[in-house]
Amino acid sequence: MLKLGGRHVVAALLVASCFCASPLRASDALVVETRKGVLLAEIAFDEGQELCLSWSHSVTGGAVADCFENRRGKMILTRSYLHDFAAGLGEVAGRGALRSAQGGGYWIDGIDEQIHGNALRLQVGAPRVDHKLRGQNRTLHLSAMAAGSRLTLRLKTGTP
């Protein structure tokens, strides 16, 4: 057994308390779960990062996207892309600002709505709908993984 003098004990306790008081923070992630809570995939979703869920409109086939940001552990819908104002698409008065997108279509910026419970429930479309979740360095092809299934996209925060 190692014996330490008074000053050494105090120094050792101070060093140990630094590790206990500030544990390593696990990275935040967006997890993809089945209705029964089975984890299908996970994608990094650190604070300040944007992830976009994109798909092809089921009627027109045009591109649609909803983009989310991790703001201090809250999943926030920040903006949406619409290829046009097709069935079910459009702007809601007072909910963001509409602007033309380069190359066509429209962005609705500044939506800034918190997703209730940090969980978005999704009915995944067929392969032609091609639901995808895109992060900085990774794309999850949800339609290829689970076409026709109900999934939940959930922000999982690291332990502070």
N, C-alpha and C positions, 0 to 999 in steps of 0.2 A: 504494500500500500504506500502511495506517495504522500509524504508529509510536507505541507506548505506552511511557511511562516505567515503572520498576520497580514502583511502587505500583499503577499502573493495570493492569499485567499480572496482578498478584496478585489484585486485585479482580475482574477479568474472569474469571480462572480459578475463583475462589470462586463467582461467580454461575453459571458454566457447570456446575460440579460439583454445585450444588444441583439443577439440572434433570436431570442424569444420574443422581444418586443416588436421586431420587424421581420416577420417571416417572409419567405420568398412568395411573391404573388404569382399564382398560376395565370396563364393567359386566358382571356375571355374567348368564347367560341360560340358560333351558331350551330346548334345540334339539330339533326333531322331525326325525328322519332316517329314510329308507327303509332296508331291509335292506342295500342297496348303499352306504349312507353319503351319499345325496343329501339335502341340506337342504331340507325342506318349509316349515318355519316356525321362528320364534324368538320367545320371550316373555321379557321382563325377569324376572330371578329374583335380586335382590340379597340380600346376607347379611341374615338375620333375616326375610326375606319368606316368606309362605306361598303355595303354589300348590295347587289342588285338581283332581284328575282325577275327573270325575263321569260317571255313565252310568245307564241304566235297566236293572235286572236282566233278564236274557234270558228268565227263566221267568215271574216275577211282574209285571215292568214297573215295580216300585218303585225309588225313588231309592237310589243307592249312591255313595259318594265315598271317595277316599283323598287325604289332604292331606299335603303335604311342605313341609319348611322347608330353606332353605339355611343351614346352620350352619358357618361358617368354611370354605366351599368343599366341604362334604359334603352330599349329598342325604339327608335324614332323613325317614322316614315317621313323622309325629307323631300322626296320628289318622285314624279311619275312621268313616263314617256308614253305618248300615244301616237300611233302612225297616222290617225285621222280621228274624226268624231264618229266612228262606227257604232254599231249597236252596243249599248252599255258603256260606252266611253264618253268622256267629256269632262268639262270643268265644272266644279261646284262653286258657286259664288262665295267669296270670302275665304276660300280654302286654297291658298297659294297664289302664285302669279304665273300666268300663261305666257310662254315665249316660243317663237319658232325655233326649231332645232336645225342645226346645220345638216343638209342632206335631206330635209323633209321631216314632216311630223312636228310634234309639239312636246315641250317639257312643261310640266307644272312644277315650279320651284317653290320652296318655302312652305311646304305643307306643314311640317313640324308637328305631327301628331304622334303621341306615344301609343305604342301597341300594348293593349291591355294585357297585363300579366307577362309581358315580354315573350308572348307566344302567338304565332300566326298559324292558324289552321288553314290547310290547303288541300283541295281536291286536285290531285296531280292529273294532268291531261295525258292523252294518248301521245305516242311518239311524234305525230305530226304537229302537236301543240308545242312540244319540246320545252317543257319547263326546265329552266336552268337557274342555278344560284351561283353568282360570280363574285369572287373576292379578289384581293390583290394578286395572288399567285395561284389561284385554283378555281376551277369550275366544276360544280357538281351537276351532273345531268340527271335531274330528278325523274323525268319521264322515262329514261332508260332504266332507272333503278326501280321505279314503283308506279308505272302508269296505271291509272284508275284507282289508286289507293288514296286514303286520307292520311295526310302526314301533318306533323306539327313542326314548325321552325321555331326553335326556342333559344333565346339568348341565355347562355350559361356563363355567369361571371366567376372569375377566379376568387380564391379565398383571400381576403385582405389581411 
